[in-house]
Amino acid sequence: MSRKDSKGMFAAVLGQLGEENSKENLSRRTSSPHLMKVAAGVRQMQERSDIADKLLKSGEQIIELDPDKIRASSITDRYDDAYEISAIAEITESMRERGQIVPGLVRPVQG
């Protein structure tokens, strides 16, 4: 298969990912599960790139912070009993395995 043909096939698969009922359409049109995995990965990278572009345009930044340098807020946004211990343990384990998926909002404080 020439490079031109493979580029066209890959573009078609990417286009199909955004369609309604994509699983049915993809299984009918594409016989390669490997190609589908690659296309899904490319789509995810494109979405992350779009999010990063929006953040940069809005002036916000994503940075990595040392957790030891973060203080708890003096303003609580939840009641003390609003969190279930099992849910916190589950989130903690998820962060150990995959890292923090959803960015947290951190504000600078004096002192």
Secondary structure, 3 states (H helix, E strand, C coil): CCHHHHHHHHHHHHHHHCCCCHHHHHHHHCCCHHHHHHHHHHHHHHHHHHHHHHHHHHCCCCCCCCHHHCCCCCCCCCCHHHCCHHHHHHHHHHHHHHCCCCCCCCCCCCC
